[in-house]
């Protein structure tokens, strides 16, 4: 559902009735997309709206928030057992911005544990099902946020993207999802997985809604020292040179669909040679940062704890072993390994050097092109349980991780269906050129 | 090749107890994943590492007093607390 459609609903029956209808829909849903539904808070705000007391650019609009973004008084779990009882005492910057504009936070969405996955199958709360086929995954890690948008269980949603976590589920669910330039949106209140790679971003059913949400959440916040201080205002821009990244591939049926869309435009094909290092570089960096970030979970200050206190090292190791899932443990351990004496030079530093090559290659490409394009995912949505071993799952991120390494913005747009399943196209922009991406997305929309 | 001892060693570094059943599975996964990372060996040593992509540094704010979070709020999520303190496991034997 788009904002314009929701506003019509508000006019027809008022906000309380509209929200009640939405809550019923959520209750009936089989998708498992929400971890927590903010029923009472939402109804209270709906009442305020009907009395004319709720104002702002998002007044009365239900927004879903990924469960790794803190919300005062509303449980925030990162879909992990270790945070399953955690109730934050502060709002993330993006949540402050939503509230300031009168948005109604309708619930917290399911995800891969700490964002570590491509299917939401690592969630402590179970997998999110794909609204287009309940036997398939919604994608990850922001699978809940994508599924609720696709299924009309929210009008807007926030996700976070460390290596494709917005774009992958957006592609699998057939919606729009944008990963902003690194530093455009404050990460204050985003529970960290890999700080140097991740950004919070908007998910929506159309380009205008997506752009509006980005306008609201972007901008200066001194509580995130990597915040650029820049804001975003949506306007159409001229696109003259389009590049297709030839060595970002997908299975044949997806490539056919991709070229069916792209053949409406003049484009050039380019090859970015450093991309062959991207997956390895990304996983080494993400795991290393994760091993450091997730050291904070100690069963003392918040989160899951063990009733039995023992020696420090034993207690800490036991709480973490019981509280983290398998994929999270794997990444923490591999990160510790990559940073340990003797391996730092071989893995971590090499990954950062590869990152330099990727950054430089993209900079050169953007000297020539306005936008770069590829299929978002190499495959159609997987069957639940289909991806058995971790490395096969990591390889599904091959087209999405390069932009996180480079800090560039990228966008998934739905371009149709293959075998009844959604296909997404990825548009990559130069630093802070979200408007060029959105303008090209608009051009594609006009053709379909 | 990754040995069982290395997996135990790294689990100690990461403060994660792992069981005997888990260790072999992790060993196999690590071997497969780490050998995939070997492509990074091709990267030349003379390339500068990129720790952060934004070309900003030393972001300071004005240094003035401001209200901080109240002590009782900070302790709200703590499983064990006493007289305004967290209770943790014994650090010194």
Interface residues (C-beta under 8 A of the other chain):
Chain A: X85 X86 X87 X89 X90 X182 X183 X196 X222 X225 X226 X227 X228 X276 X277 X279 X280 X281 X283 X284 X291 X295 X298 X299 X300 X301 X302 X303 X305 X309 X310 X311 X312 X313 X314 X315 X316 X317 X318 X320 X321 X324 X329 X330 X332 X333 X334 X335 X336 X337 X340 X346 X347 X349 X350 X351 X352 X353 X354 X355 X356 X357 X359 X389 X390 X391 X394 X405 X406 X407
Chain B: X6 X7 X10 X11 X12 X13 X14 X15 X16 X17 X18 X26 X29 X30 X32 X33 X34 X36 X37 X39 X40 X41 X42 X43 X44 X45 X47 X48 X49 X50 X51 X52 X53 X54 X56 X59 X61 X69 X73 X74 X76 X77 X78 X79 X80 X86 X87 X88 X89 X90 X91 X93
